[in-house]
Amino acid sequence: MQKAYEKDSYKEAQKELLKLKKELSADNKEASNSLEEGLEETLTLHRLEVATPLRRSLRTTNIIENFNGLFARRIRRIDRWTHSNQRHRWTAIAIKMEVPRLKDLTAAKHLPKLQEVLRKCAKKPYTDAGASPSPSP
């Protein structure tokens, strides 16, 4: 799988994953089926043409998990959430306090391009439930 994710283009990565799926089908049908089920979703960053350095940073959930841990430590002493507005304020304050502790996202300079592609995708009607959105040409 790693070999596929390191490919530069969507087509190359897809070809590599389909090759792996074929190999798995002989040894482990469940793994092959699982790969087939999630194949398009795992290639979303390729399909959106996200730059390779940024794709490496975003292909795991480590960034989110790290932040969730920081956030949980910040709010663990709060015993009583009386109403939604209070919850929102405390959450905003906790996030604001933890942002400086977050490490810089590798290849963050590519984020504006990703934002642009995501905006284009959001404007397009989404018709195929089985495939990831792709940027317009």
C-alpha positions as a Markdown table, in Angstrom:
| # | Residue | x | y | z |
|---|---|---|---|---|
| 1 | Met | 0.0 | 0.0 | 0.0 |
| 2 | Gln | 2.8 | 2.3 | 0.8 |
| 3 | Lys | 4.1 | 1.9 | -2.7 |
| 4 | Ala | 0.8 | 3.1 | -4.1 |
| 5 | Tyr | 0.5 | 6.1 | -1.8 |
| 6 | Glu | 4.0 | 7.3 | -2.8 |
| 7 | Lys | 3.0 | 7.5 | -6.5 |
| 8 | Asp | 2.7 | 11.0 | -7.9 |
| 9 | Ser | -0.5 | 10.6 | -9.9 |
| 10 | Tyr | -3.9 | 9.2 | -9.1 |
| 11 | Lys | -3.8 | 6.7 | -12.0 |
| 12 | Glu | -0.4 | 5.3 | -10.9 |
| 13 | Ala | -1.6 | 5.0 | -7.3 |
| 14 | Gln | -4.9 | 3.4 | -8.4 |
| 15 | Lys | -3.1 | 0.9 | -10.6 |
| 16 | Glu | -0.8 | -0.1 | -7.7 |
| 17 | Leu | -3.7 | -0.6 | -5.3 |
| 18 | Leu | -5.6 | -2.7 | -7.9 |
| 19 | Lys | -2.5 | -4.8 | -8.3 |
| 20 | Leu | -2.3 | -5.3 | -4.5 |
| 21 | Lys | -6.0 | -6.1 | -4.4 |
| 22 | Lys | -5.4 | -8.9 | -7.0 |
| 23 | Glu | -2.5 | -10.3 | -5.0 |
| 24 | Leu | -4.6 | -10.2 | -1.8 |
| 25 | Ser | -7.6 | -11.9 | -3.3 |
| 26 | Ala | -5.6 | -15.2 | -3.5 |
| 27 | Asp | -4.4 | -15.1 | 0.1 |
| 28 | Asn | -7.0 | -13.1 | 2.0 |
| 29 | Lys | -10.4 | -12.4 | 0.4 |
| 30 | Glu | -11.6 | -10.2 | 3.3 |
| 31 | Ala | -8.5 | -7.9 | 3.0 |
| 32 | Ser | -9.0 | -7.7 | -0.8 |
| 33 | Asn | -12.7 | -6.8 | -0.3 |
| 34 | Ser | -11.8 | -4.2 | 2.3 |
| 35 | Leu | -9.2 | -2.6 | 0.0 |
| 36 | Glu | -11.7 | -2.5 | -2.8 |
| 37 | Glu | -14.3 | -0.9 | -0.6 |
| 38 | Gly | -12.0 | 1.9 | 0.5 |
| 39 | Leu | -9.9 | 2.2 | -2.6 |
| 40 | Glu | -11.3 | 5.5 | -3.9 |
| 41 | Glu | -11.5 | 7.2 | -0.5 |
| 42 | Thr | -7.8 | 6.4 | 0.2 |
| 43 | Leu | -6.9 | 8.1 | -3.1 |
| 44 | Thr | -8.8 | 11.3 | -2.4 |
| 45 | Leu | -5.6 | 13.3 | -1.9 |
| 46 | His | -4.3 | 12.0 | -5.2 |
| 47 | Arg | -7.5 | 12.7 | -7.0 |
| 48 | Leu | -7.5 | 16.3 | -5.7 |
| 49 | Glu | -3.9 | 16.6 | -7.0 |
| 50 | Val | -2.6 | 17.6 | -3.5 |
| 51 | Ala | 1.2 | 18.2 | -3.7 |
| 52 | Thr | 3.2 | 15.1 | -2.6 |
| 53 | Pro | 4.8 | 16.8 | 0.5 |
| 54 | Leu | 1.4 | 17.9 | 1.8 |
| 55 | Arg | -0.1 | 14.5 | 0.9 |
| 56 | Arg | 2.4 | 12.8 | 3.2 |
| 57 | Ser | 1.4 | 15.0 | 6.1 |
| 58 | Leu | -2.3 | 14.5 | 5.6 |
| 59 | Arg | -2.5 | 10.8 | 4.9 |
| 60 | Thr | -2.6 | 9.9 | 8.6 |
| 61 | Thr | -4.8 | 11.2 | 11.4 |
| 62 | Asn | -1.8 | 12.0 | 13.6 |
| 63 | Ile | -2.4 | 15.8 | 13.4 |
| 64 | Ile | -5.9 | 15.4 | 14.6 |
| 65 | Glu | -5.1 | 12.9 | 17.3 |
| 66 | Asn | -2.3 | 15.1 | 18.6 |
| 67 | Phe | -4.7 | 18.1 | 18.8 |
| 68 | Asn | -7.4 | 16.0 | 20.4 |
| 69 | Gly | -5.0 | 15.0 | 23.1 |
| 70 | Leu | -3.9 | 18.5 | 23.8 |
| 71 | Phe | -7.6 | 19.7 | 23.9 |
| 72 | Ala | -8.7 | 16.8 | 26.2 |
| 73 | Arg | -5.9 | 17.7 | 28.7 |
| 74 | Arg | -7.0 | 21.3 | 28.7 |
| 75 | Ile | -10.7 | 20.6 | 29.5 |
| 76 | Arg | -10.4 | 17.5 | 31.7 |
| 77 | Arg | -11.0 | 19.5 | 34.9 |
| 78 | Ile | -14.3 | 21.0 | 33.7 |
| 79 | Asp | -16.9 | 19.1 | 35.7 |
| 80 | Arg | -20.0 | 21.0 | 34.9 |
| 81 | Trp | -21.1 | 22.2 | 31.5 |
| 82 | Thr | -24.2 | 24.2 | 32.3 |
| 83 | His | -25.3 | 25.3 | 28.8 |
| 84 | Ser | -24.3 | 25.2 | 25.2 |
| 85 | Asn | -23.0 | 28.8 | 25.1 |
| 86 | Gln | -20.6 | 28.1 | 28.0 |
| 87 | Arg | -19.5 | 24.9 | 26.3 |
| 88 | His | -18.7 | 26.8 | 23.1 |
| 89 | Arg | -16.8 | 29.5 | 24.9 |
| 90 | Trp | -14.7 | 27.1 | 26.9 |
| 91 | Thr | -14.0 | 25.0 | 23.8 |
| 92 | Ala | -12.9 | 28.1 | 21.9 |
| 93 | Ile | -10.6 | 29.2 | 24.7 |
| 94 | Ala | -9.1 | 25.7 | 25.0 |
| 95 | Ile | -8.4 | 25.6 | 21.3 |
| 96 | Lys | -6.9 | 29.1 | 21.3 |
| 97 | Met | -4.6 | 28.2 | 24.2 |
| 98 | Glu | -3.4 | 25.0 | 22.5 |
| 99 | Val | -2.8 | 26.3 | 18.9 |
| 100 | Pro | 0.7 | 27.7 | 19.7 |
| 101 | Arg | 1.7 | 24.2 | 21.0 |
| 102 | Leu | 0.8 | 22.5 | 17.7 |
| 103 | Lys | 3.8 | 21.8 | 15.5 |
| 104 | Asp | 3.8 | 23.3 | 12.0 |
| 105 | Leu | 2.2 | 21.3 | 9.3 |
| 106 | Thr | 4.8 | 20.0 | 7.0 |
| 107 | Ala | 4.4 | 21.5 | 3.5 |
| 108 | Ala | 1.8 | 24.0 | 4.8 |
| 109 | Lys | 2.8 | 26.3 | 1.9 |
| 110 | His | 0.7 | 24.0 | -0.3 |
| 111 | Leu | -2.5 | 24.5 | 1.7 |
| 112 | Pro | -3.8 | 27.5 | -0.4 |
| 113 | Lys | -3.8 | 25.2 | -3.5 |
| 114 | Leu | -5.8 | 22.6 | -1.5 |
| 115 | Gln | -8.3 | 25.2 | -0.4 |
| 116 | Glu | -8.8 | 26.3 | -3.9 |
| 117 | Val | -9.4 | 22.8 | -5.1 |
| 118 | Leu | -11.8 | 22.1 | -2.3 |
| 119 | Arg | -13.8 | 25.2 | -3.1 |
| 120 | Lys | -14.1 | 24.1 | -6.7 |
| 121 | Cys | -15.3 | 20.7 | -5.6 |
| 122 | Ala | -17.8 | 22.2 | -3.2 |
| 123 | Lys | -19.4 | 24.2 | -6.0 |
| 124 | Lys | -19.8 | 21.2 | -8.3 |
| 125 | Pro | -22.8 | 18.9 | -7.8 |
| 126 | Tyr | -21.8 | 15.6 | -6.3 |
| 127 | Thr | -23.5 | 12.7 | -8.2 |
| 128 | Asp | -21.4 | 9.6 | -7.8 |
| 129 | Ala | -21.6 | 8.3 | -4.2 |
| 130 | Gly | -18.9 | 5.7 | -4.9 |
| 131 | Ala | -16.1 | 8.0 | -6.0 |
| 132 | Ser | -14.2 | 10.9 | -4.5 |
| 133 | Pro | -14.8 | 14.4 | -5.9 |
| 134 | Ser | -12.2 | 15.6 | -8.4 |
| 135 | Pro | -11.2 | 19.1 | -9.3 |
| 136 | Ser | -12.6 | 20.6 | -12.4 |
| 137 | Pro | -10.2 | 20.9 | -15.4 |
